[in-house]
Amino acid sequence: MIRHDAKADLLRYLQEAREALLWKLDGLCEYDVRRPLTPTGTNLLGLVKHVASVELGYFGDAFGRPYFDEAPPPWWYTENPEHTADMWATADESREHIVGLYRQAWEHSDTTIETLGLDAIGQVPWRPEERREVTLHHVVVRIIAETHRHAGHADIVRELIDGSAGRLKDKDSMPPGDAAWWEDYRDRLERVAREVGRTD
């Protein structure tokens, strides 16, 4: 009989998403990890900062384990920042600081998950009163989804920077092919899109 450990399964998928997101910063200069590459300003270091803040809020504040006690940073939700304050790194926030904060968030979050039961009740302070109550299970699933979503954003942003693509460092999940193969593949898709687009 196979025994399942729900927490271990959830933590494995969460950690995989965390590592995929951080891997997208590897080998890039400061400009490339910070530069906005979409009309809404999506950038790699900002994605890491955002996901760190999401983990610290949901696994920290919502379960009575705040990470920031007396002096939260100016971008923290209790400081009433601009809506996008956690989506980019200021000039005085180094890559090492943001990545370090994210790794500290992992430890803080994992302690919450390991200490509490999945049916533990938390209160999300920034939500309306009628939607504040959550279970730890709900929060873990939500953060897994959020982190994988942003890792996907990071994958696309990184590909726009230097063509690098793939899910994880040792498991890129990409079909084999050199630059010429990928160029031919993309051209084939473009031809099909133009052909179908003419019939609209």
N, C-alpha and C positions, 0 to 999 in steps of 0.2 A: 504494500500500500504506500502510495506517495504521500508524504506529509508536506504541507505547504506552510511557509512562514510569510504571512501577509506583509509584515513590516520589512522583512529582508527583500521581498520582491519590489516593494515600493521604493525602498532606498536604492536598490540597484538601478532602477530606471531613472530615478532622480539624479544619481551620481553620474550616470552615463550622459545625461543631458548637460550637466554642469561641465563635465570635462570636454564635451564637444564644443560648447560655447567658448571656453577658455582657449582651446586649441586654435581657434580662428585668429587669435592675436599673435601666434608664434611667428617669429621672423620678420615682423613688420616694423617699420620706423614709427616714431611718435606721430608724425603727420598722418600716416595711413590708418593708425588705430583710432584717430580722432575725427578724421574728415567726414563730413556728411555726404552720403551718396544717394539719397533719395530726396524728393521734394519736401518730405517731412523731417529731414535731418538725421535719419537713421545712421548711426555710426557704431563701430565695434566696441569701443571702450564704454560708450554710453549704454549699450545693451548690457554689458557686465555690471555696471553701476546700478542700473535699473533692477536687474534680477537680484542683485545683492540686497537692495532695499526691500524688494517684495518678500524675499525670504525672512529678513529680519523683522518686518512688520507682521507677517502672518504667523511665523513660528515663534516670534518673540513677544511683541506687544499683545497679540490676540490671545496668548496663553499665559499672560501674567509673568513673562520672562523678558522684559525689555532689554535690548542690547545697549541702547544709549540711555544712560540714567539721567545725569544732571545737565549735560551739554550736548544735545544732538546737533548734527551739522545743519547748516542753514537750508539745505535741500530736503531735510526730513519733513514728513507730512505734518508733524505738529508745529512746525515753524511757519506754516502757511506760505510755502514757496510758490514760485511760478509753476504752472501745471507740468512743465517739462524739465524741471530742475534736476531730476534724477536720471535724465536720458542723455546727459553729456557730462564730460569732465572739464572742469575749469582749468585754467593754465597752472594753478598751484596744486592741483590734484594729479599726482603722478600716476603712471600706469601701475607701478609697484604698489602704491597706496590702494588703488581701486581693486586690483587683483587680490591684494592681501585682505582687504575688507570682505571680498567675496569668499575667500577661503575661510575666514573667521565666521562668516555667516553660515557656511556649511557645518562647521563644528557646533555652532549655537543651535541651528535647526535640527541637526542629528541628535543632539542631546534632548531636545523637546520630544522628538519622535521616539527615541529609545526609552525615555522616562515615563511618558504618558501612554495610556491605552488609546487605541484608535477611536474609541467612542468618547474620549474626553471632550468636554464642551469648552469652547473658547468664545470670545467676544471680539469681533473685528471693529475697532473703535472708529474707523473712518466711514463705516457704512451707516445707512439709516437704521434707526432703532429696530424696525421690524425685520431687518435682514442681518443683524449683527451676530446672532448665535450660529456657530458652526461646530462641526465635529473635527477632530484631528484628521480623521480619514478623509473628509471632504477637502481639507486644506492641503494634505499631501497630494491628493489627486490633482487639485487645482494647480499647485506649484509644479508638478511634473509636466502638466500640459503647458503651462506658461513658459517654463524653461525650454522645453522642446520647441515651442513656437519661436522663441527668440533665438535659439540655436539655428533654426532654419533661416531666420532673417540674417543672422551672422554669416551663414554659409553663402547666401546670395551676395551679401556685401563684400565678403572676401573674394568671391569669384570676380566681382566687378573690379577689384583692386589689382589682382595679379593672376587671375585665372585658376587659382587653387580651389578645389572642390572636394567634397567627401564628408562622411559622417564623423569618423574618428581617426586619430593618427594611424593606428594599426589596422583599422577596418574602414577603408574609404568608401566601400560599397559602390564604386564606380565601375562601369564596363571598361575593359581594356581599350586603349586607343591613344595614339600620339596626337600632336597638335593638328596635323593634317587630317586625321580621321575625324576629329571633333569639328573642324572647320567644314568638312564635307557634310557631316551630319547636320550641323546648324543650317548650312545652305539648303539642304534637302527640306528641312522643316520650313524655312522661309519660302521656298518655292511652293510648297503645299498651301501655306497660309495665304500667299498671294493668289493662288489659283482659286481657292475656296472663297476668299474675300471678294473676288470679282463677281461671284454669283449672288452675293448678298443684295 
